[in-house]
Amino acid sequence: MFVGRFAPSPTGVLHLGNLRTALASWLSVRKAGGRWIIRMEDVDGPRCSRDLGEMQLRDLAALGLESDAPVIWQSARGDAYRQALAELHRADRLYPCLCTRRDLQLLASAPHAEDGLRPYPGRCRGRAWEGFDRALRLRLPDGAVAWEDRLFGPQVEDPGALTGDPLLFRRDGCFAYHLAVVVDDGAQGVTEVVRGADLRSVTATQIRLQGALGLPHPAYVHLGMVAAPDGGRLGKRAGALGLEALAARSVSPAEALGWLGWSLGCLDRPGPCAAPDLIGAFDWTRVPKEEVRVPAAWA
Ligand code: GLU
């Protein structure tokens, strides 16, 4: 069964980039006759809210994108994540990490890397097990991972150089993104992951984690980003370019959808439409690899 998913974090408004990812994933699934699911990635307790998640679901529904199965909220999935950690511990793949944010800044060994993308240098790798109430990292095996991106083709990447040993459990008691995303893609039988190009650098790491948990590897597509008219980043914060901000500029959901469909290669020019109108023309070979910019009139 072909299963695709859209997995937003309910930390803000879904902007045109997020909506484009959702639409591409939905179109790919509809074209293949599979199942499309929405998963709310609200593991990062303090930054997520149920209200924001509900608002995101309403915006997706306004575009005609609704989950074929009940929406899963990761905040309710602690047992599954704990079980996965126990399994990794039994296989001796976890170690406690006592590094503080400041230690990590001082240790950063890749001056070219953007903030937050520096690989963990492995300072705590030799630490003895101290129980499940510490921050926990996965010990990555050495070597590169070969994987295929449906848009960008074959990739060979060393996760040790991109993320280093990923954090799976945080000191504040939250399960970390890598653990939750991999466990749930496995549990939900996801066969195709569509997400933004900003997450391309974590894919090799997640493939390693799938391997450590004995889970199958889904296919991956990393979409070019949607940028502001001046090329800047679209933020997810309040006031970001989402459906509400567009409505204030008299842009209807149908017009937004037409622009998104055009940006994915389904239409010759943007114009109001409904999601099912785009299915016939959707094809990954027609989706541009480059970043797209929102129309200046909308910003
Ligand atoms: N929840 C992540 C985000 O909103 C996306 C996770 C994924 O697609 O793998 O950035």
py3Dmol code that shows the C-alpha trace and the ligand (Angstrom):
import py3Dmol

protein = """\
ATOM      1  CA  MET A   1       0.000   0.000   0.000  1.00  0.00           C
ATOM      2  CA  PHE A   2       1.282   3.456  -0.978  1.00  0.00           C
ATOM      3  CA  VAL A   3       1.116   5.636   2.135  1.00  0.00           C
ATOM      4  CA  GLY A   4       2.150   9.291   2.161  1.00  0.00           C
ATOM      5  CA  ARG A   5       2.027  11.711   5.028  1.00  0.00           C
ATOM      6  CA  PHE A   6       2.194  15.358   5.926  1.00  0.00           C
ATOM      7  CA  ALA A   7       3.730  15.868   9.338  1.00  0.00           C
ATOM      8  CA  PRO A   8       3.666  19.494  10.461  1.00  0.00           C
ATOM      9  CA  SER A   9       4.845  20.699  13.858  1.00  0.00           C
ATOM     10  CA  PRO A  10       2.042  22.793  15.370  1.00  0.00           C
ATOM     11  CA  THR A  11       4.307  25.694  16.297  1.00  0.00           C
ATOM     12  CA  GLY A  12       2.729  28.353  14.090  1.00  0.00           C
ATOM     13  CA  VAL A  13       0.765  29.144  10.967  1.00  0.00           C
ATOM     14  CA  LEU A  14       1.216  26.870   7.930  1.00  0.00           C
ATOM     15  CA  HIS A  15       2.791  29.146   5.319  1.00  0.00           C
ATOM     16  CA  LEU A  16       2.779  28.658   1.555  1.00  0.00           C
ATOM     17  CA  GLY A  17       5.916  26.476   1.768  1.00  0.00           C
ATOM     18  CA  ASN A  18       4.282  24.098   4.256  1.00  0.00           C
ATOM     19  CA  LEU A  19       1.054  24.053   2.222  1.00  0.00           C
ATOM     20  CA  ARG A  20       3.015  23.287  -0.948  1.00  0.00           C
ATOM     21  CA  THR A  21       4.637  20.296   0.770  1.00  0.00           C
ATOM     22  CA  ALA A  22       1.226  19.077   1.934  1.00  0.00           C
ATOM     23  CA  LEU A  23      -0.256  19.446  -1.557  1.00  0.00           C
ATOM     24  CA  ALA A  24       2.651  17.680  -3.286  1.00  0.00           C
ATOM     25  CA  SER A  25       2.414  14.757  -0.880  1.00  0.00           C
ATOM     26  CA  TRP A  26      -1.379  14.571  -1.296  1.00  0.00           C
ATOM     27  CA  LEU A  27      -1.143  14.708  -5.104  1.00  0.00           C
ATOM     28  CA  SER A  28       1.519  12.004  -5.189  1.00  0.00           C
ATOM     29  CA  VAL A  29      -0.675   9.732  -3.074  1.00  0.00           C
ATOM     30  CA  ARG A  30      -3.881  10.472  -4.985  1.00  0.00           C
ATOM     31  CA  LYS A  31      -2.109   9.810  -8.275  1.00  0.00           C
ATOM     32  CA  ALA A  32      -0.904   6.440  -6.939  1.00  0.00           C
ATOM     33  CA  GLY A  33      -4.301   5.571  -5.420  1.00  0.00           C
ATOM     34  CA  GLY A  34      -2.810   5.290  -1.934  1.00  0.00           C
ATOM     35  CA  ARG A  35      -3.601   6.565   1.546  1.00  0.00           C
ATOM     36  CA  TRP A  36      -2.698  10.066   2.771  1.00  0.00           C
ATOM     37  CA  ILE A  37      -2.323  10.797   6.451  1.00  0.00           C
ATOM     38  CA  ILE A  38      -1.702  13.883   8.539  1.00  0.00           C
ATOM     39  CA  ARG A  39       0.414  13.535  11.664  1.00  0.00           C
ATOM     40  CA  MET A  40       0.816  16.313  14.201  1.00  0.00           C
ATOM     41  CA  GLU A  41       4.405  16.435  15.413  1.00  0.00           C
ATOM     42  CA  ASP A  42       3.840  18.019  18.796  1.00  0.00           C
ATOM     43  CA  VAL A  43       6.621  16.289  20.756  1.00  0.00           C
ATOM     44  CA  ASP A  44       8.417  19.548  21.443  1.00  0.00           C
ATOM     45  CA  GLY A  45       5.975  20.313  24.273  1.00  0.00           C
ATOM     46  CA  PRO A  46       6.706  23.949  25.093  1.00  0.00           C
ATOM     47  CA  ARG A  47       6.739  25.146  21.465  1.00  0.00           C
ATOM     48  CA  CYS A  48       3.610  23.286  20.285  1.00  0.00           C
ATOM     49  CA  SER A  49      -0.054  23.829  20.965  1.00  0.00           C
ATOM     50  CA  ARG A  50      -3.246  21.902  20.293  1.00  0.00           C
ATOM     51  CA  ASP A  51      -4.938  25.110  19.094  1.00  0.00           C
ATOM     52  CA  LEU A  52      -2.251  25.741  16.487  1.00  0.00           C
ATOM     53  CA  GLY A  53      -2.573  22.124  15.357  1.00  0.00           C
ATOM     54  CA  GLU A  54      -6.351  22.461  14.994  1.00  0.00           C
ATOM     55  CA  MET A  55      -5.833  25.668  13.028  1.00  0.00           C
ATOM     56  CA  GLN A  56      -3.382  23.915  10.707  1.00  0.00           C
ATOM     57  CA  LEU A  57      -5.928  21.132  10.138  1.00  0.00           C
ATOM     58  CA  ARG A  58      -8.578  23.739   9.261  1.00  0.00           C
ATOM     59  CA  ASP A  59      -6.246  25.406   6.748  1.00  0.00           C
ATOM     60  CA  LEU A  60      -5.453  22.055   5.130  1.00  0.00           C
ATOM     61  CA  ALA A  61      -9.181  21.235   4.967  1.00  0.00           C
ATOM     62  CA  ALA A  62      -9.825  24.634   3.323  1.00  0.00           C
ATOM     63  CA  LEU A  63      -7.575  23.434   0.492  1.00  0.00           C
ATOM     64  CA  GLY A  64      -9.379  20.085   0.354  1.00  0.00           C
ATOM     65  CA  LEU A  65      -6.526  18.191   2.015  1.00  0.00           C
ATOM     66  CA  GLU A  66      -7.937  15.874   4.668  1.00  0.00           C
ATOM     67  CA  SER A  67      -6.391  12.876   6.343  1.00  0.00           C
ATOM     68  CA  ASP A  68      -7.652   9.464   5.242  1.00  0.00           C
ATOM     69  CA  ALA A  69      -7.099   8.160   8.789  1.00  0.00           C
ATOM     70  CA  PRO A  70      -7.604   9.761  12.214  1.00  0.00           C
ATOM     71  CA  VAL A  71      -4.894  12.365  12.825  1.00  0.00           C
ATOM     72  CA  ILE A  72      -2.180  11.123  15.164  1.00  0.00           C
ATOM     73  CA  TRP A  73      -0.766  13.541  17.739  1.00  0.00           C
ATOM     74  CA  GLN A  74       2.750  12.595  18.759  1.00  0.00           C
ATOM     75  CA  SER A  75       2.220  13.908  22.288  1.00  0.00           C
ATOM     76  CA  ALA A  76       0.039  10.814  22.848  1.00  0.00           C
ATOM     77  CA  ARG A  77       2.662   8.368  21.552  1.00  0.00           C
ATOM     78  CA  GLY A  78       5.113   8.335  24.481  1.00  0.00           C
ATOM     79  CA  ASP A  79       4.766   4.578  25.047  1.00  0.00           C
ATOM     80  CA  ALA A  80       5.833   3.762  21.497  1.00  0.00           C
ATOM     81  CA  TYR A  81       8.868   6.077  21.753  1.00  0.00           C
ATOM     82  CA  ARG A  82       9.855   4.639  25.161  1.00  0.00           C
ATOM     83  CA  GLN A  83       9.641   1.135  23.714  1.00  0.00           C
ATOM     84  CA  ALA A  84      11.905   2.130  20.821  1.00  0.00           C
ATOM     85  CA  LEU A  85      14.444   3.618  23.255  1.00  0.00           C
ATOM     86  CA  ALA A  86      14.381   0.389  25.291  1.00  0.00           C
ATOM     87  CA  GLU A  87      15.026  -1.615  22.124  1.00  0.00           C
ATOM     88  CA  LEU A  88      17.956   0.608  21.157  1.00  0.00           C
ATOM     89  CA  HIS A  89      19.363   0.337  24.684  1.00  0.00           C
ATOM     90  CA  ARG A  90      19.163  -3.479  24.553  1.00  0.00           C
ATOM     91  CA  ALA A  91      21.173  -3.320  21.321  1.00  0.00           C
ATOM     92  CA  ASP A  92      23.717  -1.048  23.104  1.00  0.00           C
ATOM     93  CA  ARG A  93      23.145   1.815  20.680  1.00  0.00           C
ATOM     94  CA  LEU A  94      22.393   4.593  23.205  1.00  0.00           C
ATOM     95  CA  TYR A  95      24.584   6.704  25.439  1.00  0.00           C
ATOM     96  CA  PRO A  96      23.821   9.507  27.856  1.00  0.00           C
ATOM     97  CA  CYS A  97      24.811  12.993  26.773  1.00  0.00           C
ATOM     98  CA  LEU A  98      25.572  15.574  29.440  1.00  0.00           C
ATOM     99  CA  CYS A  99      26.572  18.357  27.073  1.00  0.00           C
ATOM    100  CA  THR A 100      24.827  21.667  27.583  1.00  0.00           C
ATOM    101  CA  ARG A 101      23.866  23.959  24.744  1.00  0.00           C
ATOM    102  CA  ARG A 102      26.872  26.096  25.646  1.00  0.00           C
ATOM    103  CA  ASP A 103      29.261  23.094  25.568  1.00  0.00           C
ATOM    104  CA  LEU A 104      27.974  22.310  22.085  1.00  0.00           C
ATOM    105  CA  GLN A 105      28.546  25.854  20.895  1.00  0.00           C
ATOM    106  CA  LEU A 106      32.121  25.780  22.228  1.00  0.00           C
ATOM    107  CA  LEU A 107      32.762  22.351  20.720  1.00  0.00           C
ATOM    108  CA  ALA A 108      31.343  23.199  17.297  1.00  0.00           C
ATOM    109  CA  SER A 109      33.870  21.908  14.854  1.00  0.00           C
ATOM    110  CA  ALA A 110      32.335  22.840  11.527  1.00  0.00           C
ATOM    111  CA  PRO A 111      32.708  26.603  11.110  1.00  0.00           C
ATOM    112  CA  HIS A 112      30.882  26.558   7.764  1.00  0.00           C
ATOM    113  CA  ALA A 113      27.747  24.986   9.211  1.00  0.00           C
ATOM    114  CA  GLU A 114      24.687  27.072   9.937  1.00  0.00           C
ATOM    115  CA  ASP A 115      23.574  27.332  13.529  1.00  0.00           C
ATOM    116  CA  GLY A 116      21.819  24.181  14.572  1.00  0.00           C
ATOM    117  CA  LEU A 117      23.305  22.128  11.751  1.00  0.00           C
ATOM    118  CA  ARG A 118      26.672  21.439  13.350  1.00  0.00           C
ATOM    119  CA  PRO A 119      27.319  17.733  13.769  1.00  0.00           C
ATOM    120  CA  TYR A 120      27.525  16.542  17.360  1.00  0.00           C
ATOM    121  CA  PRO A 121      31.232  15.866  17.878  1.00  0.00           C
ATOM    122  CA  GLY A 122      30.664  12.794  20.063  1.00  0.00           C
ATOM    123  CA  ARG A 123      32.103  14.132  23.292  1.00  0.00           C
ATOM    124  CA  CYS A 124      29.932  11.877  25.500  1.00  0.00           C
ATOM    125  CA  ARG A 125      30.245   8.722  23.347  1.00  0.00           C
ATOM    126  CA  GLY A 126      32.378   6.915  25.930  1.00  0.00           C
ATOM    127  CA  ARG A 127      30.005   7.582  28.836  1.00  0.00           C
ATOM    128  CA  ALA A 128      28.583   4.643  30.757  1.00  0.00           C
ATOM    129  CA  TRP A 129      24.812   4.086  30.797  1.00  0.00           C
ATOM    130  CA  GLU A 130      23.087   6.014  33.593  1.00  0.00           C
ATOM    131  CA  GLY A 131      19.426   5.200  32.966  1.00  0.00           C
ATOM    132  CA  PHE A 132      16.593   6.529  30.835  1.00  0.00           C
ATOM    133  CA  ASP A 133      16.280   9.859  32.622  1.00  0.00           C
ATOM    134  CA  ARG A 134      19.274  11.430  30.884  1.00  0.00           C
ATOM    135  CA  ALA A 135      19.536  13.053  27.462  1.00  0.00           C
ATOM    136  CA  LEU A 136      20.192  10.112  25.104  1.00  0.00           C
ATOM    137  CA  ARG A 137      21.995   9.905  21.782  1.00  0.00           C
ATOM    138  CA  LEU A 138      22.201   7.144  19.176  1.00  0.00           C
ATOM    139  CA  ARG A 139      25.704   5.853  18.438  1.00  0.00           C
ATOM    140  CA  LEU A 140      25.933   6.005  14.617  1.00  0.00           C
ATOM    141  CA  PRO A 141      27.974   3.386  12.797  1.00  0.00           C
ATOM    142  CA  ASP A 142      30.812   4.749  10.639  1.00  0.00           C
ATOM    143  CA  GLY A 143      30.369   5.269   6.924  1.00  0.00           C
ATOM    144  CA  ALA A 144      28.136   6.806   4.314  1.00  0.00           C
ATOM    145  CA  VAL A 145      24.504   6.011   3.517  1.00  0.00           C
ATOM    146  CA  ALA A 146      23.294   5.676  -0.075  1.00  0.00           C
ATOM    147  CA  TRP A 147      19.712   6.802  -0.628  1.00  0.00           C
ATOM    148  CA  GLU A 148      17.610   8.118  -3.459  1.00  0.00           C
ATOM    149  CA  ASP A 149      15.645  11.349  -3.638  1.00  0.00           C
ATOM    150  CA  ARG A 150      12.746  11.199  -6.124  1.00  0.00           C
ATOM    151  CA  LEU A 151      13.543  14.754  -7.243  1.00  0.00           C
ATOM    152  CA  PHE A 152      17.298  15.014  -6.807  1.00  0.00           C
ATOM    153  CA  GLY A 153      18.380  11.432  -7.604  1.00  0.00           C
ATOM    154  CA  PRO A 154      20.994   9.261  -5.877  1.00  0.00           C
ATOM    155  CA  GLN A 155      22.691  10.634  -2.753  1.00  0.00           C
ATOM    156  CA  VAL A 156      25.661   9.308  -0.792  1.00  0.00           C
ATOM    157  CA  GLU A 157      26.058  11.021   2.545  1.00  0.00           C
ATOM    158  CA  ASP A 158      27.858  10.479   5.815  1.00  0.00           C
ATOM    159  CA  PRO A 159      25.390  11.181   8.629  1.00  0.00           C
ATOM    160  CA  GLY A 160      28.311  11.449  11.058  1.00  0.00           C
ATOM    161  CA  ALA A 161      29.442  14.561   9.194  1.00  0.00           C
ATOM    162  CA  LEU A 162      25.951  16.024   8.798  1.00  0.00           C
ATOM    163  CA  THR A 163      24.276  15.605  12.188  1.00  0.00           C
ATOM    164  CA  GLY A 164      26.655  13.410  14.184  1.00  0.00           C
ATOM    165  CA  ASP A 165      25.037  11.085  16.752  1.00  0.00           C
ATOM    166  CA  PRO A 166      21.422  12.309  16.905  1.00  0.00           C
ATOM    167  CA  LEU A 167      19.699  13.246  20.131  1.00  0.00           C
ATOM    168  CA  LEU A 168      16.708  10.943  20.695  1.00  0.00           C
ATOM    169  CA  PHE A 169      15.618  11.981  24.171  1.00  0.00           C
ATOM    170  CA  ARG A 170      16.050  15.380  25.760  1.00  0.00           C
ATOM    171  CA  ARG A 171      17.036  16.363  29.258  1.00  0.00           C
ATOM    172  CA  ASP A 172      13.685  18.109  29.699  1.00  0.00           C
ATOM    173  CA  GLY A 173      11.855  14.805  29.180  1.00  0.00           C
ATOM    174  CA  CYS A 174      10.742  15.412  25.575  1.00  0.00           C
ATOM    175  CA  PHE A 175      11.281  12.766  22.921  1.00  0.00           C
ATOM    176  CA  ALA A 176      13.316  14.229  20.098  1.00  0.00           C
ATOM    177  CA  TYR A 177      12.167  14.773  16.528  1.00  0.00           C
ATOM    178  CA  HIS A 178      14.371  12.078  14.936  1.00  0.00           C
ATOM    179  CA  LEU A 179      13.016   9.357  17.207  1.00  0.00           C
ATOM    180  CA  ALA A 180       9.365  10.326  16.888  1.00  0.00           C
ATOM    181  CA  VAL A 181       9.437  10.772  13.114  1.00  0.00           C
ATOM    182  CA  VAL A 182      11.164   7.444  12.467  1.00  0.00           C
ATOM    183  CA  VAL A 183       9.043   5.431  14.911  1.00  0.00           C
ATOM    184  CA  ASP A 184       5.803   6.870  13.529  1.00  0.00           C
ATOM    185  CA  ASP A 185       6.692   6.563   9.851  1.00  0.00           C
ATOM    186  CA  GLY A 186       7.371   2.903  10.663  1.00  0.00           C
ATOM    187  CA  ALA A 187       4.218   2.397  12.766  1.00  0.00           C
ATOM    188  CA  GLN A 188       2.009   4.079  10.152  1.00  0.00           C
ATOM    189  CA  GLY A 189       3.501   2.125   7.262  1.00  0.00           C
ATOM    190  CA  VAL A 190       4.601   5.303   5.452  1.00  0.00           C
ATOM    191  CA  THR A 191       6.157   4.510   2.081  1.00  0.00           C
ATOM    192  CA  GLU A 192       6.767   8.069   0.810  1.00  0.00           C
ATOM    193  CA  VAL A 193       8.061  11.051   2.776  1.00  0.00           C
ATOM    194  CA  VAL A 194       7.663  14.455   1.096  1.00  0.00           C
ATOM    195  CA  ARG A 195       9.192  17.390   2.959  1.00  0.00           C
ATOM    196  CA  GLY A 196      11.137  20.592   2.493  1.00  0.00           C
ATOM    197  CA  ALA A 197      14.733  20.668   1.276  1.00  0.00           C
ATOM    198  CA  ASP A 198      15.720  22.055   4.681  1.00  0.00           C
ATOM    199  CA  LEU A 199      15.381  18.511   6.056  1.00  0.00           C
ATOM    200  CA  ARG A 200      17.524  16.828   3.401  1.00  0.00           C
ATOM    201  CA  SER A 201      20.593  16.868   5.643  1.00  0.00           C
ATOM    202  CA  VAL A 202      18.901  14.722   8.310  1.00  0.00           C
ATOM    203  CA  THR A 203      17.698  11.953   5.991  1.00  0.00           C
ATOM    204  CA  ALA A 204      20.840   9.796   6.162  1.00  0.00           C
ATOM    205  CA  THR A 205      20.671   9.962   9.968  1.00  0.00           C
ATOM    206  CA  GLN A 206      17.030   8.889   9.981  1.00  0.00           C
ATOM    207  CA  ILE A 207      17.819   6.022   7.607  1.00  0.00           C
ATOM    208  CA  ARG A 208      20.439   4.817  10.123  1.00  0.00           C
ATOM    209  CA  LEU A 209      17.877   5.003  12.911  1.00  0.00           C
ATOM    210  CA  GLN A 210      15.360   3.033  10.810  1.00  0.00           C
ATOM    211  CA  GLY A 211      18.071   0.396  10.371  1.00  0.00           C
ATOM    212  CA  ALA A 212      18.797   0.255  14.112  1.00  0.00           C
ATOM    213  CA  LEU A 213      15.081  -0.293  14.809  1.00  0.00           C
ATOM    214  CA  GLY A 214      14.611  -2.814  12.004  1.00  0.00           C
ATOM    215  CA  LEU A 215      12.164  -0.526  10.181  1.00  0.00           C
ATOM    216  CA  PRO A 216      11.792  -0.292   6.381  1.00  0.00           C
ATOM    217  CA  HIS A 217      13.056   2.804   4.539  1.00  0.00           C
ATOM    218  CA  PRO A 218      10.407   4.984   2.877  1.00  0.00           C
ATOM    219  CA  ALA A 219      11.087   6.788  -0.399  1.00  0.00           C
ATOM    220  CA  TYR A 220      12.080  10.435   0.024  1.00  0.00           C
ATOM    221  CA  VAL A 221      11.321  13.644  -1.847  1.00  0.00           C
ATOM    222  CA  HIS A 222      12.786  16.953  -0.692  1.00  0.00           C
ATOM    223  CA  LEU A 223      11.018  19.890  -2.303  1.00  0.00           C
ATOM    224  CA  GLY A 224      12.705  23.160  -3.200  1.00  0.00           C
ATOM    225  CA  MET A 225      11.826  25.821  -0.684  1.00  0.00           C
ATOM    226  CA  VAL A 226       9.242  28.572  -1.123  1.00  0.00           C
ATOM    227  CA  ALA A 227      10.874  31.941  -0.512  1.00  0.00           C
ATOM    228  CA  ALA A 228       9.520  35.441   0.063  1.00  0.00           C
ATOM    229  CA  PRO A 229       9.465  37.679  -3.045  1.00  0.00           C
ATOM    230  CA  ASP A 230      12.893  39.086  -2.065  1.00  0.00           C
ATOM    231  CA  GLY A 231      14.342  35.575  -1.653  1.00  0.00           C
ATOM    232  CA  GLY A 232      14.168  35.674   2.162  1.00  0.00           C
ATOM    233  CA  ARG A 233      12.878  32.851   4.331  1.00  0.00           C
ATOM    234  CA  LEU A 234       9.159  32.388   4.996  1.00  0.00           C
ATOM    235  CA  GLY A 235       8.641  32.228   8.745  1.00  0.00           C
ATOM    236  CA  LYS A 236       6.009  30.126  10.517  1.00  0.00           C
ATOM    237  CA  ARG A 237       5.306  32.734  13.183  1.00  0.00           C
ATOM    238  CA  ALA A 238       2.078  34.670  13.592  1.00  0.00           C
ATOM    239  CA  GLY A 239       1.421  36.816  10.540  1.00  0.00           C
ATOM    240  CA  ALA A 240       3.367  34.427   8.299  1.00  0.00           C
ATOM    241  CA  LEU A 241       2.116  34.024   4.772  1.00  0.00           C
ATOM    242  CA  GLY A 242      -0.659  31.535   5.445  1.00  0.00           C
ATOM    243  CA  LEU A 243      -4.282  31.357   4.315  1.00  0.00           C
ATOM    244  CA  GLU A 244      -5.453  33.991   6.788  1.00  0.00           C
ATOM    245  CA  ALA A 245      -2.826  36.531   5.712  1.00  0.00           C
ATOM    246  CA  LEU A 246      -3.687  35.770   2.076  1.00  0.00           C
ATOM    247  CA  ALA A 247      -7.414  36.248   2.747  1.00  0.00           C
ATOM    248  CA  ALA A 248      -6.575  39.694   4.133  1.00  0.00           C
ATOM    249  CA  ARG A 249      -5.035  40.419   0.728  1.00  0.00           C
ATOM    250  CA  SER A 250      -8.192  39.091  -0.986  1.00  0.00           C
ATOM    251  CA  VAL A 251      -6.481  35.880  -2.130  1.00  0.00           C
ATOM    252  CA  SER A 252      -8.923  32.956  -1.787  1.00  0.00           C
ATOM    253  CA  PRO A 253      -7.927  29.380  -0.870  1.00  0.00           C
ATOM    254  CA  ALA A 254      -8.796  28.380  -4.470  1.00  0.00           C
ATOM    255  CA  GLU A 255      -6.369  30.998  -5.826  1.00  0.00           C
ATOM    256  CA  ALA A 256      -3.661  29.977  -3.374  1.00  0.00           C
ATOM    257  CA  LEU A 257      -4.182  26.361  -4.421  1.00  0.00           C
ATOM    258  CA  GLY A 258      -3.939  27.297  -8.106  1.00  0.00           C
ATOM    259  CA  TRP A 259      -0.632  29.041  -7.484  1.00  0.00           C
ATOM    260  CA  LEU A 260       0.665  26.055  -5.520  1.00  0.00           C
ATOM    261  CA  GLY A 261      -0.479  23.669  -8.268  1.00  0.00           C
ATOM    262  CA  TRP A 262       1.225  25.840 -10.892  1.00  0.00           C
ATOM    263  CA  SER A 263       4.417  25.912  -8.793  1.00  0.00           C
ATOM    264  CA  LEU A 264       4.351  22.083  -8.780  1.00  0.00           C
ATOM    265  CA  GLY A 265       4.112  21.908 -12.558  1.00  0.00           C
ATOM    266  CA  CYS A 266       0.412  20.923 -12.727  1.00  0.00           C
ATOM    267  CA  LEU A 267      -0.902  24.076 -14.433  1.00  0.00           C
ATOM    268  CA  ASP A 268       0.416  26.260 -17.259  1.00  0.00           C
ATOM    269  CA  ARG A 269      -0.493  29.359 -15.312  1.00  0.00           C
ATOM    270  CA  PRO A 270      -1.849  30.055 -11.841  1.00  0.00           C
ATOM    271  CA  GLY A 271      -5.632  30.348 -11.532  1.00  0.00           C
ATOM    272  CA  PRO A 272      -8.297  29.326  -9.009  1.00  0.00           C
ATOM    273  CA  CYS A 273      -8.923  25.590  -8.805  1.00  0.00           C
ATOM    274  CA  ALA A 274      -9.734  22.709  -6.463  1.00  0.00           C
ATOM    275  CA  ALA A 275      -7.219  20.093  -5.356  1.00  0.00           C
ATOM    276  CA  PRO A 276      -8.742  17.183  -7.347  1.00  0.00           C
ATOM    277  CA  ASP A 277      -8.345  19.258 -10.573  1.00  0.00           C
ATOM    278  CA  LEU A 278      -4.570  18.947 -10.180  1.00  0.00           C
ATOM    279  CA  ILE A 279      -4.271  15.175  -9.770  1.00  0.00           C
ATOM    280  CA  GLY A 280      -4.289  14.259 -13.463  1.00  0.00           C
ATOM    281  CA  ALA A 281      -1.376  16.545 -14.368  1.00  0.00           C
ATOM    282  CA  PHE A 282       0.759  15.840 -11.320  1.00  0.00           C
ATOM    283  CA  ASP A 283       4.055  14.115 -12.054  1.00  0.00           C
ATOM    284  CA  TRP A 284       7.312  14.278 -10.064  1.00  0.00           C
ATOM    285  CA  THR A 285       9.245  14.728 -13.317  1.00  0.00           C
ATOM    286  CA  ARG A 286       7.426  18.042 -13.832  1.00  0.00           C
ATOM    287  CA  VAL A 287       8.074  19.409 -10.345  1.00  0.00           C
ATOM    288  CA  PRO A 288      10.838  22.032 -10.478  1.00  0.00           C
ATOM    289  CA  LYS A 289      13.875  21.422  -8.296  1.00  0.00           C
ATOM    290  CA  GLU A 290      14.560  25.099  -7.706  1.00  0.00           C
ATOM    291  CA  GLU A 291      13.241  27.360  -5.005  1.00  0.00           C
ATOM    292  CA  VAL A 292      10.042  29.261  -5.902  1.00  0.00           C
ATOM    293  CA  ARG A 293       9.137  32.767  -4.775  1.00  0.00           C
ATOM    294  CA  VAL A 294       5.679  33.890  -3.762  1.00  0.00           C
ATOM    295  CA  PRO A 295       4.140  36.603  -5.950  1.00  0.00           C
ATOM    296  CA  ALA A 296       5.173  40.088  -4.860  1.00  0.00           C
ATOM    297  CA  ALA A 297       1.516  41.144  -4.706  1.00  0.00           C
ATOM    298  CA  TRP A 298       0.872  38.572  -1.937  1.00  0.00           C
ATOM    299  CA  ALA A 299       3.696  39.483   0.427  1.00  0.00           C
TER     300      ALA A 299
END
"""
ligand_1 = """\
10
LIG
N 7.558 18.036 11.710
C 8.598 18.472 10.823
C 8.425 19.937 10.492
O 7.339 20.469 10.593
C 8.614 17.715 9.513
C 8.982 16.314 9.707
C 9.172 15.523 8.434
O 8.483 15.778 7.445
O 9.983 14.611 8.464
O 9.400 20.573 10.153
"""
view = py3Dmol.view(width=600, height=400)
view.addModel(protein, "pdb")
view.setStyle({"model": 0}, {"cartoon": {"style": "trace"}})
view.addModel(ligand_1, "xyz")
view.setStyle({"model": 1}, {"stick": {}})
view.zoomTo()
view.show()
